[in-house]
Amino acid sequence: MRKRPTPMALVKYRLTCFLLILLAGCAGIPVEPGGKPGVIRGEEYVIHPAASGDTWASLADTYLRDKSKGWLIADFNKSDEIVAGQQIVIPLVHPNPVGVYSSGYQTVMVLCYHRFGPNKSKMVITPGDFDAQMAYLRKHDYRVIPLSSIHSFLKGEAALPQRAVVITIDDGYRSSYDIAYPILKKYNFPVTLFVYSDFLGSRDALGWSEMKEMIGSGLVDIQPHSKTHASMAKRLANESDEAYRRRVDEEIRIPSQQIKKGLRLPLHTFAYPFGESNEFMISQLKSADYNAGVTVVAGGNPAFAYPFKLRRTMIYGDRDMASFVRSLRVFTTENLK
């Protein structure tokens, strides 16, 4: 029985055939209309001779109509920099949107923070440590993406960068604005804040003005983390079935309404208090048109992860940089031949 070719083997085969046709001078491969000389377009790929001033973002803007997808071209060419004269191959359709290979599969890390301050503890990250962690992500070519980007990946509709990382911050402490937000702006990293609505506006919490300012930067998304931060996974003592259902409804509906009305943001992901969920909660989120729910179970998320039990890895303030680096598991090695 013949072995089935892997996705990347098929990509290499199609690309080789394409290049052989070019070298043979076959007619019918059109020069990019209105483009620079030497640019050649096929059905699945464009070959672009790099010029001075070209960037991954500018090429993505020209050929993919989305400058944010420069990573796709860089990953495909396995190159960090563009050199003038280099033949850049631009995939018009991603050859492997689910990130599954014969050697294993891609996983997207979702990092979970809580508070920031000068005195480190388990749940408090110092400004210096947070800055050092963000600097590490930048220096080692991790690509920080919005949480909302993961939904198409989980549906198999769109690829994500090979070293994709998501940053989330829970609860809605004001230190997210005072400390984390300036550092995230420094690195131009997007973040999702999960807030519970009863906490907002209190002494240590974010206010609506701070949240609106951060949203205006284009880097910050805000999603619900319940109304009171009480666990909904189990009924309370002496709580009737009807009372439990009403409580879950309020814990989901009230913060959702406040975010939609006060911040005019689309709702897509719910953070379970304490990371705990059950099938009834998930059914309620689905009925409310949510795309996903996030836990605090450590680990990465492959394309085949269940969207309503996405993993998040807690980042603790009393751990060192080596611990942070170990948490960045963006590929799971497994023989899938």
Backbone torsions as a table, in degrees:
resi	resn	phi	psi	omega
1	MET	NA	130.0	-178.0
2	ARG	-74.8	142.9	176.7
3	LYS	-73.7	142.3	175.8
4	ARG	-75.5	135.9	178.9
5	PRO	-67.8	146.2	177.1
6	THR	-74.4	160.9	178.3
7	PRO	-54.6	-42.1	-177.4
8	MET	-72.8	-29.1	176.0
9	ALA	-65.4	-39.4	177.2
10	LEU	-64.6	-40.6	178.3
11	VAL	-60.0	-49.2	-178.3
12	LYS	-61.9	-38.1	179.7
13	TYR	-64.8	-47.2	-178.9
14	ARG	-64.5	-41.1	-179.6
15	LEU	-67.1	-39.0	177.3
16	THR	-61.5	-44.0	177.9
17	CYS	-60.8	-41.1	179.7
18	PHE	-61.5	-44.7	-179.1
19	LEU	-68.2	-36.6	178.4
20	LEU	-64.5	-38.4	177.3
21	ILE	-62.2	-40.9	179.4
22	LEU	-64.0	-45.5	-177.7
23	LEU	-65.2	-29.5	178.4
24	ALA	-78.0	-5.2	178.5
25	GLY	70.6	29.5	-177.1
26	CYS	-65.9	131.9	175.3
27	ALA	-71.7	157.7	176.2
28	GLY	103.2	-8.5	172.8
29	ILE	-93.9	105.6	-169.5
30	PRO	-74.6	141.5	168.6
31	VAL	-70.6	140.2	-179.1
32	GLU	-55.4	117.7	-177.2
33	PRO	-63.1	131.7	178.1
34	GLY	71.0	5.2	-177.4
35	GLY	-96.9	-173.2	-178.7
36	LYS	-76.7	153.7	177.9
37	PRO	-58.9	142.5	177.4
38	GLY	92.5	-9.8	177.7
39	VAL	-82.5	125.4	-175.7
40	ILE	-124.8	133.9	-176.6
41	ARG	-117.0	132.7	168.9
42	GLY	-111.1	-170.8	-179.1
43	GLU	-71.7	-31.6	-174.9
44	GLU	-114.2	-17.6	-174.8
45	TYR	-140.4	155.0	168.0
46	VAL	-121.1	138.3	172.3
47	ILE	-107.0	121.5	-174.0
48	HIS	-121.8	119.5	174.4
49	PRO	-75.3	116.8	-173.4
50	ALA	-64.7	140.7	176.7
51	ALA	-117.3	162.4	176.1
52	SER	-59.3	131.7	179.7
53	GLY	98.2	-13.4	176.3
54	ASP	-65.4	140.0	172.4
55	THR	-129.9	164.5	177.1
56	TRP	-60.2	-38.8	-179.5
57	ALA	-66.9	-41.0	-177.9
58	SER	-68.8	-37.0	177.7
59	LEU	-67.7	-39.9	177.9
60	ALA	-65.2	-37.6	178.5
61	ASP	-65.3	-39.7	-178.1
62	THR	-71.6	-46.2	-170.6
63	TYR	-101.7	-26.4	-178.7
64	LEU	-108.9	-5.7	-179.9
65	ARG	60.4	29.4	179.6
66	ASP	-157.4	99.6	-174.7
67	LYS	-66.2	-18.0	178.9
68	SER	-71.3	-10.5	-178.5
69	LYS	-97.0	21.5	175.3
70	GLY	-57.3	-31.8	178.5
71	TRP	-58.1	-35.0	-177.6
72	LEU	-61.7	-43.2	-179.7
73	ILE	-69.5	-41.8	179.4
74	ALA	-63.6	-44.4	179.6
75	ASP	-63.0	-41.7	-176.3
76	PHE	-65.6	-37.1	-179.9
77	ASN	-88.1	-2.1	178.9
78	LYS	50.0	50.4	-176.2
79	SER	-141.6	142.3	177.5
80	ASP	-89.8	-30.1	-175.7
81	GLU	-127.7	155.6	176.5
82	ILE	-102.8	129.6	178.6
83	VAL	-109.9	132.0	179.7
84	ALA	-54.0	132.2	-178.7
85	GLY	94.1	-14.9	178.5
86	GLN	-65.2	138.6	176.1
87	GLN	-85.1	107.9	-178.1
88	ILE	-94.0	124.0	175.9
89	VAL	-95.0	124.3	-176.6
90	ILE	-112.8	112.0	177.9
91	PRO	-75.6	122.4	179.7
92	LEU	-77.4	-24.6	174.0
93	VAL	-131.1	130.7	-177.3
94	HIS	-65.1	129.2	-175.1
95	PRO	-72.4	-17.1	-175.3
96	ASN	-149.1	71.6	-173.3
97	PRO	-65.4	-19.0	-178.6
98	VAL	-94.2	-5.9	175.5
99	GLY	65.6	33.9	178.1
100	VAL	-107.0	127.6	-176.4
101	TYR	-127.8	170.0	179.8
102	SER	-64.3	-23.8	-177.6
103	SER	-95.1	-4.6	-178.2
104	GLY	150.9	-157.6	-175.9
105	TYR	-146.6	151.6	178.9
106	GLN	-71.3	141.3	172.5
107	THR	-129.1	141.1	179.5
108	VAL	-99.3	122.0	179.3
109	MET	-85.7	129.9	173.6
110	VAL	-112.8	112.7	-178.2
111	LEU	-90.2	142.3	-176.7
112	CYS	-123.5	117.1	175.4
113	TYR	-110.7	166.6	176.8
114	HIS	-128.3	-69.8	-175.5
115	ARG	-124.7	160.4	179.0
116	PHE	-134.3	141.5	179.7
117	GLY	-177.0	174.7	-174.9
118	PRO	-72.7	-23.8	-176.9
119	ASN	-108.6	106.9	-175.0
120	LYS	-69.9	145.6	173.1
121	SER	-151.7	-174.0	-177.3
122	LYS	-57.2	-42.1	-174.9
123	MET	-102.5	3.5	-178.3
124	VAL	-120.2	124.2	178.0
125	ILE	-100.8	134.0	177.2
126	THR	-76.0	154.9	176.8
127	PRO	-55.5	-40.3	-178.8
128	GLY	-65.1	-41.2	179.8
129	ASP	-67.9	-41.0	-179.5
130	PHE	-64.7	-43.2	177.7
131	ASP	-61.5	-41.8	-179.9
132	ALA	-64.3	-38.1	178.0
133	GLN	-66.1	-42.5	178.6
134	MET	-66.8	-38.0	177.4
135	ALA	-63.4	-37.2	178.7
136	TYR	-64.4	-42.9	178.0
137	LEU	-59.5	-44.2	-179.5
138	ARG	-66.1	-47.4	-174.9
139	LYS	-64.9	-33.2	-174.8
140	HIS	-103.1	22.6	168.8
141	ASP	62.7	30.1	167.6
142	TYR	-77.3	144.1	-177.3
143	ARG	-110.1	111.1	-178.7
144	VAL	-82.8	121.6	-174.4
145	ILE	-119.6	158.1	174.4
146	PRO	-66.2	146.8	177.3
147	LEU	-58.3	-35.5	-178.1
148	SER	-61.1	-21.3	-179.6
149	SER	-69.0	-20.5	-172.9
150	ILE	-74.2	-20.7	-172.5
151	HIS	-66.1	-42.3	178.3
152	SER	-67.6	-33.7	176.7
153	PHE	-62.5	-42.7	-178.7
154	LEU	-69.5	-20.9	176.5
155	LYS	-90.9	-3.2	-177.8
156	GLY	75.3	19.2	-175.4
157	GLU	-96.1	-24.6	-175.7
158	ALA	-149.7	140.1	178.8
159	ALA	-79.7	160.8	173.2
160	LEU	-122.6	159.1	177.4
161	PRO	-54.8	149.5	-175.3
162	GLN	-64.2	-25.6	179.6
163	ARG	-119.4	52.6	-175.4
164	ALA	-78.2	136.3	177.4
165	VAL	-134.6	140.2	176.2
166	VAL	-114.0	138.5	177.0
167	ILE	-109.5	128.0	174.9
168	THR	-129.4	151.7	177.1
169	ILE	-132.2	126.1	-174.4
170	ASP	-96.3	155.1	167.0
171	ASP	90.5	-44.8	179.5
172	GLY	103.2	30.9	175.8
173	TYR	-67.5	148.3	-178.9
174	ARG	-63.5	-24.8	179.0
175	SER	-62.6	-19.3	173.9
176	SER	-62.0	-35.3	179.4
177	TYR	-84.7	-46.0	-174.1
178	ASP	-71.2	-35.9	-172.4
179	ILE	-114.9	-54.1	-174.1
180	ALA	-70.1	-42.6	-174.6
181	TYR	-59.3	-47.5	177.4
182	PRO	-60.5	-35.8	179.6
183	ILE	-70.2	-41.7	177.8
184	LEU	-63.8	-38.0	175.8
185	LYS	-63.8	-37.6	179.2
186	LYS	-56.8	-39.4	-178.2
187	TYR	-98.5	-1.8	-178.6
188	ASN	58.9	41.4	-179.1
189	PHE	-99.0	131.1	175.5
190	PRO	-75.5	157.6	-179.0
191	VAL	-149.6	150.3	171.7
192	THR	-114.2	126.3	174.9
193	LEU	-98.3	128.8	173.9
194	PHE	-102.9	117.4	-174.3
195	VAL	-118.5	145.1	171.1
196	TYR	-104.7	130.8	-161.7
197	SER	-67.9	-31.2	-179.4
198	ASP	-67.0	-21.1	-178.1
199	PHE	-83.7	-28.3	-174.7
200	LEU	-59.4	136.7	178.3
201	GLY	88.2	-7.9	176.8
202	SER	-77.7	178.3	-169.4
203	ARG	-58.5	-43.0	-176.5
204	ASP	-97.7	6.7	-172.3
205	ALA	-107.2	166.0	173.2
206	LEU	-66.2	149.5	170.6
207	GLY	-107.6	171.4	-177.7
208	TRP	-65.1	-33.3	-179.0
209	SER	-66.9	-41.7	177.9
210	GLU	-64.6	-41.4	-179.5
211	MET	-64.7	-41.9	179.4
212	LYS	-65.0	-38.7	177.8
213	GLU	-62.2	-44.4	-179.2
214	MET	-66.7	-40.4	177.8
215	ILE	-60.9	-37.5	-179.9
216	GLY	-62.7	-19.9	179.5
217	SER	-73.0	-18.0	-175.6
218	GLY	83.1	-2.4	-178.2
219	LEU	-100.9	-17.9	-169.1
220	VAL	-114.6	130.1	172.0
221	ASP	-116.7	148.8	179.9
222	ILE	-128.9	129.8	-176.9
223	GLN	-133.6	162.8	-173.9
224	PRO	-76.5	147.0	175.9
225	HIS	-127.5	24.7	179.5
226	SER	97.2	-179.1	178.3
227	LYS	-89.3	-48.1	-172.7
228	THR	-115.9	-7.0	-174.6
229	HIS	70.9	18.9	174.7
230	ALA	-83.3	146.2	177.5
231	SER	-65.3	137.6	177.8
232	MET	-111.8	2.7	-173.6
233	ALA	-72.3	-24.2	179.8
234	LYS	-133.7	151.6	176.2
235	ARG	-70.4	148.3	175.6
236	LEU	-73.5	164.2	177.5
237	ALA	-59.2	129.7	178.9
238	ASN	65.6	15.2	178.5
239	GLU	-84.7	125.1	179.9
240	SER	-72.0	163.9	178.5
241	ASP	-60.1	-42.4	-179.7
242	GLU	-65.2	-42.3	179.6
243	ALA	-64.8	-38.9	178.5
244	TYR	-63.3	-45.8	179.4
245	ARG	-61.9	-39.9	179.0
246	ARG	-65.8	-38.9	179.4
247	ARG	-65.2	-44.4	178.4
248	VAL	-62.5	-42.4	178.4
249	ASP	-57.9	-45.3	-179.3
250	GLU	-67.8	-38.9	-179.0
251	GLU	-64.9	-26.8	178.5
252	ILE	-94.1	-46.0	-171.5
253	ARG	-71.1	-43.8	-173.6
254	ILE	-65.4	-50.4	177.6
255	PRO	-65.1	-31.9	178.0
256	SER	-63.2	-45.3	179.4
257	GLN	-63.9	-40.1	-178.1
258	GLN	-66.9	-40.0	179.4
259	ILE	-68.5	-42.5	179.6
260	LYS	-64.6	-42.8	-177.4
261	LYS	-77.3	-45.7	-173.6
262	GLY	-80.8	-28.9	-175.6
263	LEU	-118.3	-10.3	179.1
264	ARG	54.2	47.0	179.5
265	LEU	-110.9	143.7	173.1
266	PRO	-71.5	144.3	-180.0
267	LEU	-97.1	132.5	-179.1
268	HIS	-138.3	-27.5	-174.8
269	THR	-139.9	137.1	179.4
270	PHE	-114.3	133.9	176.4
271	ALA	-98.0	119.1	-178.9
272	TYR	-70.9	132.1	173.6
273	PRO	-57.0	129.4	-177.7
274	PHE	62.2	12.3	179.2
275	GLY	73.7	11.2	-172.4
276	GLU	-98.3	136.0	-179.7
277	SER	-145.5	171.6	172.0
278	ASN	-148.8	176.5	-174.9
279	GLU	-65.4	-33.7	179.1
280	PHE	-66.6	-44.5	177.4
281	MET	-58.4	-44.3	-178.9
282	ILE	-64.0	-39.6	178.2
283	SER	-63.5	-35.6	178.0
284	GLN	-67.8	-39.5	178.1
285	LEU	-65.6	-41.3	177.3
286	LYS	-62.5	-40.8	178.9
287	SER	-64.9	-28.1	179.0
288	ALA	-89.7	10.1	176.1
289	ASP	68.3	27.9	171.2
290	TYR	-75.1	151.6	178.0
291	ASN	-93.2	-23.7	-172.0
292	ALA	-162.2	164.0	171.6
293	GLY	-135.9	143.6	-175.9
294	VAL	-115.9	142.2	179.6
295	THR	-105.1	-167.7	168.9
296	VAL	-125.1	32.1	171.5
297	VAL	-82.0	124.3	-174.2
298	ALA	-68.4	149.7	175.1
299	GLY	131.9	173.1	-179.3
300	GLY	-94.2	169.2	-177.4
301	ASN	-118.7	109.0	174.3
302	PRO	-77.1	173.0	-178.8
303	ALA	-63.5	-21.9	-179.1
304	PHE	-96.6	14.1	176.9
305	ALA	-67.3	150.1	176.1
306	TYR	-74.2	120.2	-173.1
307	PRO	-59.3	-26.9	-176.6
308	PHE	-95.3	10.7	171.3
309	LYS	-139.8	50.1	179.9
310	LEU	-68.7	142.4	-179.8
311	ARG	-83.2	144.9	170.1
312	ARG	-135.2	141.2	-179.9
313	THR	-102.6	119.7	179.5
314	MET	-69.6	134.3	175.4
315	ILE	-106.7	115.9	-173.9
316	TYR	-99.6	147.2	-177.1
317	GLY	-75.4	-18.2	-178.3
318	ASP	-96.8	15.0	177.3
319	ARG	-106.5	158.6	-177.9
320	ASP	-93.3	179.6	-177.6
321	MET	-63.6	-34.4	179.3
322	ALA	-60.4	-37.1	177.5
323	SER	-66.0	-41.0	177.6
324	PHE	-61.5	-44.9	-178.7
325	VAL	-62.7	-39.9	179.6
326	ARG	-64.6	-23.6	-178.8
327	SER	-76.4	-12.4	-174.0
328	LEU	-89.9	69.0	-178.0
329	ARG	-95.0	93.8	-173.3
330	VAL	-100.6	3.8	176.5
331	PHE	-151.9	134.1	176.7
332	THR	-106.9	117.4	-179.3
333	THR	-79.2	125.6	179.1
334	GLU	-159.1	137.3	179.7
335	ASN	-77.0	107.6	-177.8
336	LEU	-109.8	16.8	-179.7
337	LYS	-69.6	NA	NA
